[in-house]
Structure formats: structure tokens, C-alpha cells
Amino acid sequence: MDIKEIQSLIKFVAKSGASEVKLEMKDIKITIKTGQESNTTIIQQSAPQGAAAIPVQQSAAPVAEVAAPSKTTEDDKYITIKSPMIGTFYRKPSPDKPNFAEVGDTVSEGTPVCIIEAMKLFNEIESEVSGKIVKILVDDASPVEFDQPLFLVDPS
């Protein structure tokens, strides 16, 4: 694996929003940890004498961070319900049933707000906060990542 491939991998991980990625091949191990301020990459390549560790620091400026500041100032007062897993987001329990939650609905702790399908298992996601749903951030039947924001809730 050459430096160009490693740099493109770092950029891809930063844009994906993943917090940590580990890649192991037979002659190289790569761990990429992303934070809000910087990306840290540790590369270990097998050599005849042992393993050499090469730390690489690269400042992160993902596109999402650049667009977010104006949005976060108005949404700071809201609590975010995030996805607890990777899967497919569904707003209703089945195609013929109504949505679990709509904008303007009041939810309390333990109220189901959506379903996330992961490996053919349908997991009902419950609200961890009480309040009014202000915004639904994901389209129905779309893939979601771990810790991806799903709903904004006004706790007041």
C-alpha cells in the first residue's frame, strides 16, 4: 500500500464520520482514529527486523464540519436521538401502519420512534428523552450509520 492510497483512505474515513477504522492485511496494519480537531493514523508495516510504527497527523476539515456551524447554533437547544446501530431506517412498523412519530408529536422516554433493520432483524428504537419532535433528519427506508442523528427533540 503506497502513501497515496493511505491518504485517500484517511480522507474517506474523515468524510464517512466513522470514529475509528482498523485495517489489517498480511503485511500492514492501519488504524485511523478521527476526532473533531484532528485525524490520527498509525501505520505498522511488517519488516524483517519487526514492526515499524509511523504516526501520521493530518488536520481534519470534513465538508460536513464546514456546513454545520450555522445549523448548530439554532439547533443547540434541541436533543438529538441518534442511531444505536448500522442498518436501514424505517418510520413505520409495517407498510400498512402509520408512522411511529411525526414532526410536532410529543414523545416520552421509552416511546418507539422508528425501526432500524440490521441483518434481517427489526429493532424498535425508543426515545431516550421526553419532548416534542422538531425535525426528522433521515428519509424513510434509507441506510443509517452508528451514532447518526435521526431526530431533533425539543425538551421544553
N, C-alpha and C positions, 0 to 999 in steps of 0.2 A: 504494500500500500504506500503510495507516494504522498508527499505533502499537499498536493492539490486535492487529492481525494479526501484527505483528513480535514482540510479547510472547508470543503464543500459539505462534509458530514457535520462539522461544527455549526455551519450556517443553517443547515437543515434542522438540526436539533433545536437551535435557538428559535427558529420560526415556528416549530411544532408546538412549543410550550411545554415540552417534557422537562421534568426537573433533573432527571438523571438517566443516562443511557450507557450500558456496558456492552461492548462488542468484543468477542473473543474469537480469534481464528487460530490456526495451528502455530503460527509464528509471531503473532502480535495480539496484545490486549489493549483496548482503548476504553477509557471511562470518561464520559463528558457530563459534567455537572453544571447546570445553569442556575443562575440566581438573578436577582433584579439588577445587580450592578455589574456583574462580570460572569464570563464563562470560564470554567477551569477544565482543562483537558489533561489527562495523564495518559501517556503512551508508554507501554512496556513492550519492547521488542526482544525476542529471544536471540541471544548471541552465544557463541561457543563458550565464553567465559561466564555467562549468566545473563541476567536481565538488566537492561538499561532503562531507567525511568526518565522521561523527558516531559517536564511540566510545561504546558503552553498556556499563557494568559491571553485572552482576547476580550476586548470590551464588547459588551452586547448592546446592540441598538436595534432590536427587532422592530419590524414595521408596526406591530400591534402596540408597542410601548409609545411610539411616536403619535399614533392616532388617539390613544386613550386619555391623555391629560384633560382635555376639555370635557369628556364624558364623565370622568371620575369625580370632578368637582360637584356636579349636580347629583350624581348617584351615591355620594358618600354617606348620605343619611339612610340608605337602604341596605338591607341584609341580603346577601346572595345565597341562594340554595344551589349547591354545586353537585355535580355528578359523582357518586361514590365509586364508579366503575366505568370501564370502557364498554360500549355497546351501542344499541340503536334506541333512540329516544322515541317514546310514543306518548301522546297526550291523553289517550283513552284506553280503557281496559280491553275493548274489542271494537271492531269496525262499526257495529250497530249500537254502541253505547255512547253516551255523551262524554265530553272531555272531563278529566278529573278537576281541572282548575282553569279558570278564565281570568283575564285582566279585570281587576275590580273585586274578585272574590276574596272573602276573608277566610284565612286558614289558621288552624291552631296546631300546636305540636302534635305529631302523630297522624295528621290528616294526609292521606295519599295525594300526591300532586302529579305523578306521572309513573310510567313504567319504563324500565331500561331492559332490553333483551340482550343477554350475553350468553353465547353458546347454547342457544335454543331454550334458555331459562328466562322466564319473565319475572323480573324483580320489581316489586312495587316500591317506589321511593316515597318516603314520608317526609313531611315538613319538619324541620328541627326548630322552627321559630313560629311564633304567632304574629299575625299581621295581615295586611292586605296586599295581594299580588299586584304589582305596579307594571311589570314587564315580563314577557316570556321571551327568552333570549335564543331559543332553539326551535327550528321548524319541526313539525311532526314527521316521524319516520326518517330522521336524519341521524348519522353517526355522531356519537359524542365521545370525548376523551375523559380520562380520570381527572377529577377536580375542575372540569369545565363548568362555567356558570350556566345555570338553566333558567332560574327565575330571580327577579328582584322583588323583595318583600319590604313594605313599609311597616316597621314595627309599632308605629304610633297609633 
